[in-house]
């Protein structure tokens, strides 16, 4: 699955595809426009990938101080990318085989 296929699956499906990690489920929910479900999925993880998605979600929300905290937890910095470009970059990095 590619990042674009994940985005399309969010438009067409009622639930995330089977086998997605928690961070990818969070991205799927975000692509559907359900920030709360995305946040719950990201917050459930304790790993760097979950923290990365969590940071992205707070960046989208406009809470940059909270986003920066989660970027640090992920071992990253806030990128100089559009939110959509960041979403695609995260999805591409986290999808199997990437």
DSSP file (Angstrom, degrees, kcal/mol; ACC not computed):
  #  RESIDUE AA STRUCTURE BP1 BP2  ACC     N-H-->O    O-->H-N    N-H-->O    O-->H-N    TCO  KAPPA ALPHA  PHI   PSI    X-CA   Y-CA   Z-CA
    1    1 A X              0   0    0      0, 0.0     2,-0.2     0, 0.0     3,-0.0   0.000 360.0 360.0 360.0 139.3    0.0    0.0    0.0
    2    2 A X     >  -     0   0    0      1,-0.1     4,-2.2    93,-0.0     5,-0.2  -0.555 360.0-103.8-100.2 170.2    1.2    3.5   -0.8
    3    3 A X  H  > S+     0   0    0      1,-0.2     4,-2.3     2,-0.2     5,-0.2   0.910 123.8  50.7 -59.6 -42.3    0.5    6.7    1.0
    4    4 A X  H  > S+     0   0    0      1,-0.2     4,-2.5     2,-0.2    -1,-0.2   0.891 108.5  51.4 -65.3 -38.5   -2.0    7.7   -1.7
    5    5 A X  H  > S+     0   0    0      2,-0.2     4,-2.5     1,-0.2    -1,-0.2   0.877 109.1  51.4 -64.8 -36.9   -3.7    4.3   -1.4
    6    6 A X  H  X S+     0   0    0     -4,-2.2     4,-1.6     2,-0.2    -2,-0.2   0.924 110.1  48.9 -63.8 -43.6   -4.0    4.8    2.3
    7    7 A X  H  X S+     0   0    0     -4,-2.3     4,-1.1     1,-0.2    -2,-0.2   0.915 113.0  47.3 -61.8 -43.1   -5.6    8.3    1.7
    8    8 A X  H  X S+     0   0    0     -4,-2.5     4,-1.7     1,-0.2     3,-0.3   0.879 107.4  56.3 -66.4 -37.9   -8.0    6.8   -0.8
    9    9 A X  H  X S+     0   0    0     -4,-2.5     4,-2.6     1,-0.2    -1,-0.2   0.844 103.1  55.9 -62.4 -32.6   -8.9    3.9    1.6
   10   10 A X  H  < S+     0   0    0     -4,-1.6    -1,-0.2     1,-0.2    -2,-0.2   0.832 107.9  48.2 -69.3 -31.2   -9.9    6.5    4.2
   11   11 A X  H  < S+     0   0    0     -4,-1.1    -1,-0.2    -3,-0.3    -2,-0.2   0.845 122.1  33.7 -73.4 -33.6  -12.3    8.1    1.7
   12   12 A X  H  < S+     0   0    0     -4,-1.7     2,-0.2     2,-0.0    -2,-0.2   0.703 105.8  73.3 -99.4 -22.6  -13.9    4.8    0.8
   13   13 A X     <  -     0   0    0     -4,-2.6     3,-0.1    -5,-0.2     4,-0.0  -0.584  59.5-148.3-101.9 158.3  -13.8    2.6    3.9
   14   14 A X  S    S+     0   0    0     -2,-0.2     2,-0.3     1,-0.2    -1,-0.1   0.619  89.1  20.5 -92.0 -16.5  -15.7    2.7    7.1
   15   15 A X  S    S-     0   0    0     -6,-0.1    -1,-0.2     3,-0.0     3,-0.1  -0.976  97.4 -83.0-147.5 155.8  -12.8    1.4    9.2
   16   16 A X        -     0   0    0     -2,-0.3     3,-0.1     1,-0.1     9,-0.1  -0.276  58.8 -93.6 -58.4 145.6   -9.0    1.2    8.8
   17   17 A X    >   -     0   0    0      1,-0.1     3,-1.3   -11,-0.1    -1,-0.1  -0.266  51.9 -91.4 -57.6 147.2   -7.8   -1.7    6.7
   18   18 A X  T 3  S+     0   0    0      1,-0.2    -1,-0.1    -3,-0.1    -3,-0.0  -0.278 107.5  28.9 -59.8 143.3   -6.8   -4.8    8.6
   19   19 A X  T 3  S+     0   0    0      1,-0.3    -1,-0.2    -3,-0.1     2,-0.2   0.399  79.3 140.5  90.2  -2.1   -3.2   -5.0    9.7
   20   20 A X    <   -     0   0    0     -3,-1.3    -1,-0.3     1,-0.1    75,-0.0  -0.519  52.7-119.1 -74.0 141.2   -2.4   -1.3   10.0
   21   21 A X     >  -     0   0    0     -2,-0.2     4,-2.5    73,-0.1     5,-0.2  -0.237  32.3-100.1 -66.4 165.9   -0.2   -0.3   12.9
   22   22 A X  H  > S+     0   0    0      1,-0.2     4,-2.3     2,-0.2     5,-0.1   0.914 123.4  50.5 -56.7 -46.7   -1.6    2.2   15.4
   23   23 A X  H  > S+     0   0    0      1,-0.2     4,-1.9     2,-0.2    -1,-0.2   0.893 111.7  47.9 -61.6 -38.0    0.2    5.2   13.9
   24   24 A X  H  > S+     0   0    0      2,-0.2     4,-2.4     1,-0.2    -1,-0.2   0.860 109.1  53.7 -70.7 -34.0   -1.1    4.3   10.4
   25   25 A X  H  X S+     0   0    0     -4,-2.5     4,-2.7     2,-0.2    -2,-0.2   0.910 106.9  52.8 -62.1 -40.3   -4.6    3.9   11.8
   26   26 A X  H  X S+     0   0    0     -4,-2.3     4,-2.3     1,-0.2    -2,-0.2   0.917 109.5  47.8 -61.4 -43.1   -4.2    7.4   13.2
   27   27 A X  H  X S+     0   0    0     -4,-1.9     4,-2.5     2,-0.2    -1,-0.2   0.893 110.0  53.3 -64.2 -38.7   -3.2    8.7    9.8
   28   28 A X  H  X S+     0   0    0     -4,-2.4     4,-1.3     2,-0.2    -2,-0.2   0.942 110.3  46.8 -60.0 -48.2   -6.2    6.9    8.3
   29   29 A X  H  X>S+     0   0    0     -4,-2.7     5,-2.5     1,-0.2     4,-0.5   0.887 111.0  52.3 -63.1 -38.6   -8.6    8.5   10.8
   30   30 A X  H ><5S+     0   0    0     -4,-2.3     3,-1.5     1,-0.2    -1,-0.2   0.926 105.9  53.6 -63.0 -42.2   -7.0   11.9   10.1
   31   31 A X  H 3<5S+     0   0    0     -4,-2.5    -1,-0.2     1,-0.3    -2,-0.2   0.787 106.5  53.7 -62.9 -26.0   -7.5   11.5    6.4
   32   32 A X  H 3<5S-     0   0    0     -4,-1.3    -1,-0.3    -3,-0.2    -2,-0.2   0.579 120.9-111.9 -81.0 -10.6  -11.2   10.8    7.1
   33   33 A X  T <<5S+     0   0    0     -3,-1.5     2,-0.9    -4,-0.5    -3,-0.2   0.637  78.3 129.1  89.6  14.2  -11.4   14.0    9.0
   34   34 A X     >< +     0   0    0     -5,-2.5     4,-2.2     1,-0.2     5,-0.2  -0.740  26.0 171.6-105.3  83.8  -11.9   12.4   12.4
   35   35 A X  H  > S+     0   0    0     -2,-0.9     4,-3.1     1,-0.2     5,-0.2   0.880  75.4  55.3 -60.8 -40.2   -9.2   14.2   14.5
   36   36 A X  H  > S+     0   0    0      2,-0.2     4,-2.4     1,-0.2    -1,-0.2   0.922 110.4  43.9 -62.5 -44.8  -10.4   12.7   17.8
   37   37 A X  H  > S+     0   0    0      2,-0.2     4,-2.1     1,-0.2    -1,-0.2   0.893 114.6  51.1 -66.5 -38.3  -10.2    9.1   16.6
   38   38 A X  H  X S+     0   0    0     -4,-2.2     4,-2.4     2,-0.2    -2,-0.2   0.928 110.7  48.4 -62.5 -44.8   -6.8    9.9   15.0
   39   39 A X  H  X S+     0   0    0     -4,-3.1     4,-2.9     1,-0.2    -2,-0.2   0.908 109.9  51.6 -63.4 -42.7   -5.6   11.4   18.3
   40   40 A X  H  X S+     0   0    0     -4,-2.4     4,-1.1     1,-0.2    -1,-0.2   0.908 111.3  47.9 -61.1 -41.7   -6.8    8.4   20.3
   41   41 A X  H  < S+     0   0    0     -4,-2.1     4,-0.5     2,-0.2    -2,-0.2   0.905 115.4  44.0 -67.2 -41.1   -5.0    6.0   18.0
   42   42 A X  H >< S+     0   0    0     -4,-2.4     3,-1.1     1,-0.2    -2,-0.2   0.905 111.9  52.8 -69.1 -40.8   -1.7    8.0   18.1
   43   43 A X  H 3< S+     0   0    0     -4,-2.9    -1,-0.2     1,-0.2    -2,-0.2   0.724  96.9  68.3 -69.4 -21.2   -1.9    8.5   21.8
   44   44 A X  T 3< S+     0   0    0     -4,-1.1    -1,-0.2    -5,-0.2     2,-0.2   0.753  89.4  79.1 -70.2 -23.4   -2.3    4.7   22.4
   45   45 A X    <   -     0   0    0     -3,-1.1    -3,-0.0    -4,-0.5     0, 0.0  -0.555  57.0-165.3 -90.2 152.3    1.2    4.0   21.3
   46   46 A X        +     0   0    0     -2,-0.2    -1,-0.1     4,-0.0     2,-0.1   0.309  60.5  97.5-111.4   4.1    4.4    4.5   23.3
   47   47 A X  S  > S-     0   0    0      1,-0.1     4,-2.0    27,-0.0     5,-0.1  -0.369  86.5-104.9 -95.4 172.6    6.8    4.3   20.4
   48   48 A X  H  > S+     0   0    0      1,-0.2     4,-2.2     2,-0.2     5,-0.1   0.835 118.3  56.6 -65.2 -34.1    8.6    7.0   18.3
   49   49 A X  H  > S+     0   0    0      2,-0.2     4,-2.1     1,-0.2    -1,-0.2   0.917 108.0  47.1 -65.4 -42.2    6.3    6.4   15.3
   50   50 A X  H  > S+     0   0    0      1,-0.2     4,-2.7     2,-0.2    -2,-0.2   0.903 111.6  51.6 -63.7 -40.8    3.2    7.1   17.5
   51   51 A X  H  X S+     0   0    0     -4,-2.0     4,-2.5     2,-0.2    23,-0.2   0.875 107.3  53.7 -63.9 -37.0    4.8   10.2   18.8
   52   52 A X  H  X S+     0   0    0     -4,-2.2     4,-2.2     2,-0.2    -2,-0.2   0.939 112.6  42.1 -62.9 -47.6    5.6   11.4   15.3
   53   53 A X  H  X S+     0   0    0     -4,-2.1     4,-2.5     2,-0.2    -2,-0.2   0.905 112.6  54.8 -66.0 -40.0    2.0   11.0   14.2
   54   54 A X  H  X S+     0   0    0     -4,-2.7     4,-2.0     1,-0.2    -2,-0.2   0.912 108.2  49.6 -58.2 -43.8    0.9   12.6   17.5
   55   55 A X  H  X S+     0   0    0     -4,-2.5     4,-2.2    15,-0.2    -1,-0.2   0.928 109.3  51.4 -61.0 -45.9    3.1   15.6   16.8
   56   56 A X  H  X S+     0   0    0     -4,-2.2     4,-2.6     1,-0.2    -2,-0.2   0.902 108.1  52.5 -58.9 -42.3    1.6   15.9   13.3
   57   57 A X  H  X S+     0   0    0     -4,-2.5     4,-2.0     1,-0.2    -1,-0.2   0.908 110.2  46.7 -63.5 -41.8   -1.9   15.9   14.7
   58   58 A X  H  X>S+     0   0    0     -4,-2.0     5,-2.1     2,-0.2     4,-0.9   0.842 110.3  54.0 -70.4 -31.0   -1.1   18.7   17.2
   59   59 A X  H ><5S+     0   0    0     -4,-2.2     3,-0.7     2,-0.2    -2,-0.2   0.931 108.9  48.5 -63.7 -44.4    0.5   20.6   14.4
   60   60 A X  H 3<5S+     0   0    0     -4,-2.6    -2,-0.2     1,-0.3    -1,-0.2   0.887 108.9  54.0 -61.7 -38.1   -2.6   20.3   12.4
   61   61 A X  H 3<5S-     0   0    0     -4,-2.0    -1,-0.3    -5,-0.2    -2,-0.2   0.726 117.2-116.7 -67.6 -21.8   -4.6   21.4   15.4
   62   62 A X  T <<5S+     0   0    0     -4,-0.9     2,-1.3    -3,-0.7    -3,-0.2   0.500  76.6 128.5  95.4   5.7   -2.5   24.5   15.6
   63   63 A X     >< +     0   0    0     -5,-2.1     4,-2.5     1,-0.2    -1,-0.1  -0.668  27.3 169.0 -93.9  80.4   -1.0   23.6   19.0
   64   64 A X  H  > S+     0   0    0     -2,-1.3     4,-2.9     1,-0.2    -1,-0.2   0.824  70.2  56.1 -69.0 -32.8    2.6   24.1   18.0
   65   65 A X  H  > S+     0   0    0      2,-0.2     4,-1.7     1,-0.2    -1,-0.2   0.936 112.8  42.4 -63.8 -44.4    4.1   23.9   21.6
   66   66 A X  H  > S+     0   0    0      2,-0.2     4,-2.0     1,-0.2    -2,-0.2   0.898 113.6  53.2 -67.3 -40.6    2.4   20.5   22.1
   67   67 A X  H  X S+     0   0    0     -4,-2.5     4,-2.7    -9,-0.2    -2,-0.2   0.934 107.2  51.4 -59.0 -46.0    3.4   19.4   18.6
   68   68 A X  H  X S+     0   0    0     -4,-2.9     4,-2.3     1,-0.2    -1,-0.2   0.875 106.1  55.1 -61.8 -37.2    7.1   20.3   19.3
   69   69 A X  H  X S+     0   0    0     -4,-1.7     4,-2.0     1,-0.2    -1,-0.2   0.942 111.5  44.1 -57.4 -47.7    7.0   18.3   22.5
   70   70 A X  H  X S+     0   0    0     -4,-2.0     4,-1.7     2,-0.2    -2,-0.2   0.839 109.1  56.0 -71.6 -33.1    5.8   15.2   20.6
   71   71 A X  H  X>S+     0   0    0     -4,-2.7     5,-3.1     2,-0.2     4,-0.5   0.934 108.3  49.2 -60.8 -43.3    8.3   15.8   17.8
   72   72 A X  H ><5S+     0   0    0     -4,-2.3     3,-1.4     1,-0.2    -2,-0.2   0.919 108.5  52.6 -60.6 -42.9   11.1   15.7   20.5
   73   73 A X  H 3<5S+     0   0    0     -4,-2.0    -1,-0.2     1,-0.3    -2,-0.2   0.827 110.6  48.8 -61.2 -30.3    9.6   12.5   21.8
   74   74 A X  H 3<5S-     0   0    0     -4,-1.7    -1,-0.3   -23,-0.2    -2,-0.2   0.519 117.6-114.9 -85.3  -5.6    9.8   11.1   18.3
   75   75 A X  T <<5S+     0   0    0     -3,-1.4     2,-0.2    -4,-0.5    -3,-0.2   0.824  80.5 107.0  74.6  31.8   13.4   12.3   17.9
   76   76 A X      < -     0   0    0     -5,-3.1     2,-0.3    -6,-0.1    -1,-0.3  -0.787  63.5-124.8-133.5 173.4   12.4   14.7   15.2
   77   77 A X        -     0   0    0     -2,-0.2     2,-0.2    -3,-0.1    -9,-0.0  -0.874  43.5 -88.6-117.5 155.1   11.9   18.4   14.5
   78   78 A X        -     0   0    0     -2,-0.3     2,-0.1     1,-0.1   -10,-0.0  -0.461  54.5-126.9 -61.1 127.0    8.8   20.1   13.2
   79   79 A X        -     0   0    0     -2,-0.2     2,-0.7     1,-0.1    -1,-0.1  -0.329   5.7-126.8 -80.3 160.7    9.2   20.0    9.4
   80   80 A X  S    S+     0   0    0     -2,-0.1     2,-0.3     6,-0.0    -1,-0.1  -0.513  75.7 108.7 -98.9  60.7    9.0   22.9    7.0
   81   81 A X  S    S-     0   0    0     -2,-0.7    -2,-0.0     1,-0.0     2,-0.0  -0.890  77.7 -95.4-130.2 158.2    6.4   21.1    4.9
   82   82 A X     >  -     0   0    0     -2,-0.3     4,-2.5     1,-0.1     5,-0.2  -0.344  42.0-109.9 -64.8 160.5    2.7   21.6    4.3
   83   83 A X  H  > S+     0   0    0      1,-0.2     4,-2.6     2,-0.2     5,-0.1   0.901 119.9  49.9 -61.1 -40.9    0.5   19.5    6.6
   84   84 A X  H  > S+     0   0    0      2,-0.2     4,-2.3     1,-0.2    -1,-0.2   0.898 110.6  49.2 -66.1 -39.7   -0.6   17.4    3.6
   85   85 A X  H  > S+     0   0    0      2,-0.2     4,-2.2     1,-0.2    -2,-0.2   0.894 111.6  49.5 -66.2 -38.5    3.0   16.8    2.5
   86   86 A X  H  X S+     0   0    0     -4,-2.5     4,-2.9     2,-0.2     5,-0.2   0.929 108.5  53.0 -65.2 -43.4    4.0   15.8    6.0
   87   87 A X  H  X S+     0   0    0     -4,-2.6     4,-2.7     1,-0.2    -2,-0.2   0.941 111.4  46.5 -54.5 -49.0    1.1   13.4    6.2
   88   88 A X  H  X S+     0   0    0     -4,-2.3     4,-2.6     1,-0.2    -1,-0.2   0.885 112.0  50.5 -63.0 -39.9    2.2   11.8    3.0
   89   89 A X  H  X S+     0   0    0     -4,-2.2     4,-2.1     2,-0.2    -1,-0.2   0.912 112.4  46.2 -65.6 -42.8    5.9   11.6    4.2
   90   90 A X  H  X S+     0   0    0     -4,-2.9     4,-2.1     2,-0.2     5,-0.2   0.952 113.6  48.7 -64.2 -48.2    4.9   10.0    7.5
   91   91 A X  H  X S+     0   0    0     -4,-2.7     4,-2.0    -5,-0.2    -2,-0.2   0.926 111.7  49.3 -58.1 -46.3    2.6    7.5    5.7
   92   92 A X  H  < S+     0   0    0     -4,-2.6    -1,-0.2     1,-0.2    -2,-0.2   0.885 112.6  48.1 -61.7 -38.6    5.3    6.6    3.2
   93   93 A X  H  < S+     0   0    0     -4,-2.1    -1,-0.2    -5,-0.2    -2,-0.2   0.832 117.1  41.4 -70.7 -31.8    7.9    6.1    5.9
   94   94 A X  H  < S+     0   0    0     -4,-2.1    -2,-0.2    -5,-0.1    -1,-0.2   0.665  88.9 101.2 -94.3 -17.2    5.6    3.9    8.1
   95   95 A X  S >< S-     0   0    0     -4,-2.0     3,-1.9    -5,-0.2   -92,-0.1  -0.419  87.8 -92.9 -69.5 143.4    4.0    1.8    5.5
   96   96 A X  T 3  S+     0   0    0      1,-0.3    -1,-0.1     2,-0.1    -2,-0.1  -0.248 111.3  21.4 -55.8 138.8    5.4   -1.7    5.2
   97   97 A X  T 3         0   0    0     -3,-0.1    -1,-0.3    -4,-0.1    -2,-0.1   0.443 360.0 360.0  84.5   0.5    8.2   -2.0    2.6
   98   98 A X    <         0   0    0     -3,-1.9    -2,-0.1    -5,-0.1    -3,-0.1   0.505 360.0 360.0 -76.1 360.0    8.9    1.7    2.6
